[in-house]
């Protein structure tokens, strides 16, 4: 749900925009340094891997994030939550060490750092977040607070 208009018939909108904190660097695909990074450290080390794809599904009981992180170990991925309800998923895939006994003909697998941030809604139980990793997919589950239905008291009408 976002504030942007939908052209596909979905007329739902909300003030809450979970993707408003997505990290986006408009200069990441250019061969020169980005203004947001230091001039000497940013180079071909960041590539398509920076665009780690993450799905966010809301179920009746939880918010579930699934991130594709193929080839990474759980020690190479960080899941953090800031005080102001921001979930941050980050990590790094290092460049493989060059072997002296072979010739590379093609290098397409990306390497480098990635980071994605999402503002969590008010109904997230911040103290019960769980994360697991299996077959290159990181799953972060954030239980939701139960919505308490308001007590309704019937009032008798007198004549």
RAWO-V785076 format. One record per helix or strand of 3 or more residues. SS is the DSSP state (helix for helix, strand for strand). FROM is the first residue (numbers start at 0). TO is the last residue. If there is no record, write none. Layout:
BEGIN
ss-><SS,SS>
from-><FROM,FROM>
to-><TO,TO>
END
This chain:
BEGIN
ss-><helix,helix,strand,strand,helix,strand,strand,strand,helix,strand,strand>
from-><17,47,53,61,73,76,85,111,125,129,136>
to-><20,50,57,67,75,81,92,118,127,133,143>
END
